[in-house]
Amino acid sequence: MKNNYYALFHLIKRKINKRGLAPIYLRLTVDGKRKEHSISRRVDPRKWNSRQEKALGNSREAVEINTHISNLRHKLNQIHQNYIENDKYISANSLIKELRGENDIVKMTLEIFKEHNENLDQLIGKDISAASAQRYWTCHNHIKQFIKEYYKEDDYRLKDIDYTFITKFEHFLKTKRNCNHNSALKYVNNFKKIIRIALANKWMDHDPLINYKVKFEPVEREFLSQEEVDALWSKDLHFDRLKLVRDMFVFSCYTGLAYSDVEKLSKSDITLGIDGDRWIRINRTKTGAKSSIPLLPVAEQILERYENHPEVENSERVIPVFSNQKSNAFLKEIAIMCGITKPLTTHLARHTFATTITLTNGVPIETVSKMLGHQSLRTTQHYAKIVDRKISDDMKILKAKLAAQKSKKESKME
């Protein structure tokens, strides 16, 4: 197979129109095979130089036709060179298709996003949690609404997405969807994955995120003090549903497990550790990271409390749980009964484990990070900052006490 081609621009005189103009065609020949292509231009046959393959004269029409032919020759040379460099199969048909733009892959944003999410759904429980997969669908719906409202379109070409599209989307999330700063940036990060897929497949010519800077605002995470945990644990609750949710919450306070991890915790996840005591060993639902957590006495006590519960006896579960939504609703009731003003949620227990139960009591941050199943120590360091603040508050109390003692001594001396 030869790599060279022959291009001829000529007239098809049998197709002369009523104005006496003949269409100009490009005849492309590769390895003896021809392909004809109309260049969408017409000319008076008397003003056409067949030997030079161009229009005669300096009229505006002649200049435009000749410029168009010159551009086509240049584009053909580029296409041909690209085929050679990438070792592509060269034929008259393939070169003409490329010239027409028929080989250009036009991919639409929502189409690719939907395909990505459907593939992700098949990995739920394997490589991703249901909650994480759902977040991509939520982002898809945000993008869909954004395209509809800002661009008045049902979909948007991936290759047309630019820096302005991204910044407008962030603004849309904050104004139309009422997302806070960090939530908006998380959705942009979700969408970033679709951009990366498009770039990898060469469906986009440029990266619209190259100058887009993501800077999350620091979040102050709430946690319970030891006094609040003790008040919660010792509170006499009269309803079984509240007792169960309280026990699940306290269990998380002493293990650092998120709600999703407590929900799926099974008897096989509890094994004997190197020290002969019982440990929890799981792969975290959210990240898949391994967590190894020695069971503290309060956590052991809660497990023993539910050993004979029907939901535990007849299944692999170690503790029965309500849905996350119901649990959070019941926790609000419990907080009021215990005089706790902080917004109790199932995830607050995990923060409490990281701060009050471990870091505040001198457990090294590296150990805490491993027990929490964090993939980066940087994630755990945020809790250390909270602990520093608590130390500062405690020292202020100590300073006040010392100042009071000094004042008392001085008054006695007087």
C-alpha positions in Angstrom: 0.0 0.0 0.0 1.4 3.4 -1.0 1.4 6.3 1.4 1.3 9.1 -1.1 -1.9 10.6 -2.6 -2.8 12.6 -5.7 -5.3 15.5 -5.5 -7.0 17.1 -8.5 -9.4 20.0 -8.4 -11.7 20.0 -11.5 -15.1 21.0 -12.8 -18.1 18.7 -13.4 -19.5 20.4 -16.5 -22.5 18.1 -16.8 -23.8 19.7 -13.6 -23.8 23.3 -14.8 -26.7 25.2 -13.2 -29.0 27.7 -14.8 -26.6 30.5 -14.2 -23.9 28.7 -16.2 -21.8 27.8 -13.2 -20.1 24.4 -12.8 -19.4 22.8 -9.4 -15.7 22.3 -8.4 -14.8 18.9 -7.1 -11.8 17.4 -5.5 -10.7 14.1 -6.9 -8.5 12.2 -4.4 -6.6 9.2 -5.6 -4.7 6.7 -3.3 -3.2 3.5 -4.6 -5.3 3.7 -7.8 -8.6 4.2 -6.0 -10.5 7.5 -6.4 -12.9 9.5 -4.3 -14.8 12.6 -5.4 -15.6 15.4 -3.0 -17.6 18.6 -3.7 -15.8 21.7 -2.3 -19.1 23.6 -2.3 -18.0 26.2 -4.8 -19.1 26.9 -8.4 -17.4 28.9 -11.2 -18.0 29.9 -14.8 -16.0 27.2 -16.9 -14.6 30.1 -19.0 -13.0 31.5 -15.9 -11.4 28.2 -14.8 -7.8 27.2 -15.5 -7.8 23.4 -15.5 -4.0 23.1 -15.8 -3.4 25.3 -12.8 -6.5 24.1 -11.0 -7.7 27.5 -10.0 -10.1 30.3 -11.0 -8.9 33.0 -13.4 -8.7 36.7 -12.6 -8.6 38.9 -9.5 -12.2 39.3 -8.8 -13.5 38.8 -5.2 -15.2 35.5 -6.2 -11.9 34.2 -7.9 -9.8 35.1 -4.9 -12.3 33.4 -2.4 -12.3 30.2 -4.5 -8.6 30.1 -4.9 -8.0 30.7 -1.1 -10.5 28.0 -0.3 -8.7 25.5 -2.6 -5.3 26.5 -1.1 -6.7 25.9 2.4 -8.0 22.5 1.4 -4.6 21.5 0.0 -2.9 22.6 3.2 -5.5 20.7 5.4 -5.1 17.6 3.2 -1.3 17.7 3.7 -1.7 18.0 7.5 -4.2 15.1 7.6 -1.9 13.0 5.4 1.1 13.8 7.6 -0.9 12.9 10.7 -1.9 9.6 9.3 1.7 8.7 8.5 3.0 9.8 11.9 0.3 7.8 13.7 0.7 4.8 11.3 -3.0 5.0 10.3 -4.5 3.2 7.3 -4.5 5.7 4.3 -7.2 5.5 1.7 -8.9 8.1 -0.5 -12.1 7.5 1.5 -10.5 8.0 4.9 -8.8 11.2 3.8 -12.0 12.7 2.4 -13.9 11.7 5.6 -11.2 13.5 7.7 -11.4 16.5 5.4 -15.2 16.7 5.8 -14.8 16.3 9.6 -16.7 13.0 9.6 -14.0 11.4 11.7 -14.3 14.1 14.3 -15.8 12.5 17.4 -18.4 14.8 18.9 -19.2 13.7 22.4 -21.9 15.4 24.5 -21.4 16.2 28.2 -24.6 14.6 29.7 -24.3 11.6 27.4 -20.8 10.8 28.7 -21.7 11.7 32.3 -24.7 9.3 32.2 -22.6 6.5 30.7 -19.9 7.0 33.4 -22.5 6.9 36.2 -24.2 3.8 34.9 -20.8 2.0 34.8 -20.1 3.3 38.4 -23.5 1.9 39.6 -22.3 -1.6 38.6 -19.3 -1.2 41.0 -21.4 -0.3 44.1 -20.3 -2.6 46.9 -17.1 -3.4 45.1 -15.0 -0.3 44.4 -17.5 2.4 45.5 -20.2 3.0 48.1 -23.8 3.7 47.1 -23.6 7.1 48.6 -20.5 8.1 46.5 -22.2 6.8 43.4 -25.3 8.8 44.2 -23.2 11.9 44.5 -22.2 11.6 40.8 -25.9 11.4 39.8 -26.6 14.5 41.9 -23.8 16.3 40.1 -25.1 15.0 36.7 -28.5 16.5 37.6 -26.9 19.8 38.6 -25.0 20.0 35.3 -28.2 19.1 33.4 -30.1 22.0 35.0 -27.1 24.4 34.5 -26.9 23.7 30.8 -30.7 24.1 30.4 -30.8 27.4 32.3 -27.5 29.0 31.1 -27.2 27.7 27.6 -30.9 26.9 26.8 -29.7 23.5 25.5 -30.6 19.9 26.3 -26.9 18.9 26.2 -23.5 20.6 25.6 -20.5 19.5 23.5 -17.6 18.4 25.6 -15.1 20.1 23.3 -16.9 23.5 23.9 -16.4 23.4 27.7 -14.0 26.1 28.7 -12.8 27.9 31.9 -15.9 30.2 31.7 -18.2 27.1 31.7 -16.5 25.8 34.9 -16.7 29.2 36.8 -20.3 29.7 35.7 -21.2 26.2 37.0 -19.6 27.0 40.4 -21.6 30.2 40.5 -24.8 28.3 39.6 -24.2 25.8 42.4 -23.8 28.5 45.0 -26.7 30.7 43.8 -29.3 28.5 42.2 -28.6 25.3 44.1 -27.7 27.1 47.4 -24.6 25.0 47.9 -22.0 26.3 50.3 -18.5 26.9 49.1 -17.0 23.5 49.9 -20.1 21.6 48.6 -19.9 23.5 45.3 -16.2 22.7 44.9 -16.9 19.0 45.6 -19.4 18.9 42.8 -16.9 20.6 40.5 -14.4 17.9 41.5 -17.0 15.2 40.6 -17.3 16.8 37.2 -13.6 17.0 36.9 -13.5 13.2 36.5 -15.7 13.5 33.4 -13.3 16.1 32.0 -10.3 13.8 32.6 -12.1 11.0 30.8 -12.8 13.3 27.8 -9.2 14.5 27.7 -7.8 10.9 27.9 -10.1 9.9 25.0 -9.1 13.1 23.0 -12.8 14.2 22.9 -11.5 17.6 24.1 -8.7 19.7 22.7 -7.8 21.5 25.9 -8.2 21.2 29.7 -10.7 23.8 30.9 -9.6 23.3 34.5 -5.9 24.1 33.9 -6.2 27.6 35.5 -9.1 26.7 37.8 -7.9 26.7 41.4 -9.8 24.7 44.1 -9.4 26.0 47.6 -11.7 24.5 50.3 -12.5 26.6 53.3 -11.5 25.1 56.6 -14.4 23.4 58.4 -14.8 23.4 62.1 -15.9 19.9 63.1 -18.1 19.5 66.1 -17.3 16.7 68.7 -18.5 15.8 72.2 -16.5 16.3 75.3 -15.8 13.4 77.6 -18.4 14.8 80.0 -21.0 14.9 77.2 -20.2 11.3 76.2 -20.5 10.1 79.8 -23.9 12.0 80.2 -25.2 10.3 77.0 -24.0 6.9 78.1 -25.4 7.1 81.6 -28.8 8.6 80.7 -31.7 6.5 81.6 -33.8 6.3 78.4 -37.3 4.8 78.5 -37.8 4.0 74.9 -36.0 1.0 73.3 -35.6 2.9 70.0 -33.7 5.7 71.8 -31.6 3.2 73.8 -30.6 1.5 70.6 -29.6 4.7 68.7 -27.8 6.0 71.8 -25.8 2.7 72.1 -25.0 2.7 68.4 -23.8 6.3 68.7 -21.6 5.6 71.8 -20.3 2.5 70.1 -19.1 4.8 67.2 -17.6 7.2 69.7 -15.4 4.4 71.1 -14.6 2.7 67.7 -14.5 5.6 65.2 -16.7 3.8 62.8 -19.0 5.7 60.5 -22.7 4.8 60.3 -22.2 2.8 57.1 -19.4 0.8 58.7 -21.5 0.1 61.8 -24.4 -0.9 59.6 -22.4 -3.6 57.8 -20.2 -4.7 60.7 -20.4 -8.5 61.0 -19.2 -11.1 63.5 -16.4 -12.1 61.1 -15.1 -8.5 61.3 -14.2 -9.0 65.0 -11.1 -11.1 65.5 -8.4 -11.6 68.1 -5.6 -9.1 67.8 -1.8 -9.5 68.4 -2.4 -8.6 72.1 -5.0 -11.4 72.6 -7.9 -8.8 72.9 -10.7 -8.4 70.4 -10.2 -6.1 67.4 -12.4 -4.8 64.6 -10.8 -5.3 61.2 -12.7 -3.9 58.2 -12.4 -2.2 54.9 -14.1 1.1 55.1 -17.3 1.5 53.1 -16.4 5.0 51.8 -12.8 4.5 50.8 -12.1 0.8 50.9 -9.1 1.5 53.2 -8.3 -1.0 55.9 -9.2 -0.1 59.6 -7.8 -2.0 62.6 -9.4 -1.0 65.9 -8.9 -2.6 69.3 -12.2 -2.7 71.2 -12.4 -0.5 74.2 -14.3 -1.7 77.3 -17.4 0.5 76.6 -17.6 -0.8 73.0 -17.3 -4.4 74.3 -20.1 -3.7 76.8 -22.4 -2.6 74.0 -21.7 -5.7 71.9 -22.4 -7.9 74.9 -25.7 -6.0 75.5 -27.0 -7.0 72.0 -25.7 -10.6 71.8 -29.2 -12.0 72.4 -31.0 -9.5 70.3 -33.1 -11.2 67.6 -31.5 -9.2 64.7 -28.1 -10.2 66.0 -28.8 -13.9 66.8 -30.4 -14.5 63.4 -27.8 -12.7 61.3 -24.2 -11.8 61.0 -24.8 -8.4 62.6 -23.2 -7.5 65.9 -25.5 -4.5 66.6 -28.9 -3.7 65.2 -29.3 -0.3 63.6 -32.1 2.0 62.3 -31.7 3.9 59.0 -29.2 6.8 59.1 -32.1 9.2 58.6 -34.1 7.8 61.5 -31.0 7.6 63.7 -30.2 11.3 63.2 -33.8 12.2 64.0 -33.8 10.1 67.3 -30.4 11.6 68.2 -32.0 15.1 68.2 -34.5 13.8 70.8 -31.7 12.3 72.9 -29.6 15.5 72.8 -32.5 17.5 74.2 -33.0 14.9 77.0 -29.3 15.0 77.8 -29.0 18.7 77.7 -26.6 18.6 74.8 -26.8 21.6 72.5 -24.5 20.4 69.8 -26.2 19.0 66.7 -25.9 15.2 67.3 -25.5 13.2 64.1 -24.2 9.7 63.5 -21.0 11.2 62.0 -20.4 13.4 65.1 -19.5 10.1 66.9 -16.6 9.5 64.5 -15.3 13.0 65.2 -15.6 12.4 68.9 -13.5 9.2 68.7 -10.8 11.1 66.8 -10.6 14.0 69.3 -12.0 13.3 72.7 -11.4 9.6 73.0 -8.0 9.2 71.3 -6.0 12.4 70.4 -6.9 14.2 73.6 -5.8 11.2 75.6 -2.4 11.1 74.0 -2.9 8.5 71.3 -0.4 9.3 68.4 -1.9 10.9 65.4 -0.5 8.1 63.1 -2.3 5.5 65.2 -5.5 7.4 65.1 -5.2 7.8 61.3 -4.8 4.1 60.8 -7.8 3.3 63.0 -9.9 5.8 61.2 -8.9 4.3 57.9 -7.7 7.6 56.5 -5.7 7.3 53.3 -3.7 10.4 54.1 -2.3 11.7 57.4 -3.4 15.2 56.3 -7.0 14.2 56.7 -6.4 13.3 60.4 -4.3 16.4 61.1 -7.5 18.5 60.9 -8.6 16.8 64.1 -5.2 17.6 65.7 -5.9 21.3 65.1 -9.2 20.9 67.0 -7.3 19.2 69.9 -4.8 22.1 70.0 -7.8 24.5 70.3 -9.1 22.4 73.2 -5.8 22.4 74.9 -5.7 26.2 74.5 -9.2 26.4 76.1 -8.2 24.1 78.9 -5.1 26.1 79.6 -7.1 29.3 79.7 -9.3 27.7 82.4 -6.1 26.7 84.2 -4.7 30.2 84.0 -7.9 31.6 85.4 -7.7 29.1 88.3 -4.1 30.0 89.0 -4.9 33.7 88.9 -7.8 33.1 91.3 -5.5 31.2 93.7 -2.9 33.9 93.5 -5.4 36.6 94.2 -6.7 34.6 97.2 -3.2 34.2 98.7 -2.5 37.9 98.2 -5.8 38.9 99.9 -4.9 36.6 102.9 -1.5 38.2 103.2 -3.2 41.6 103.4 
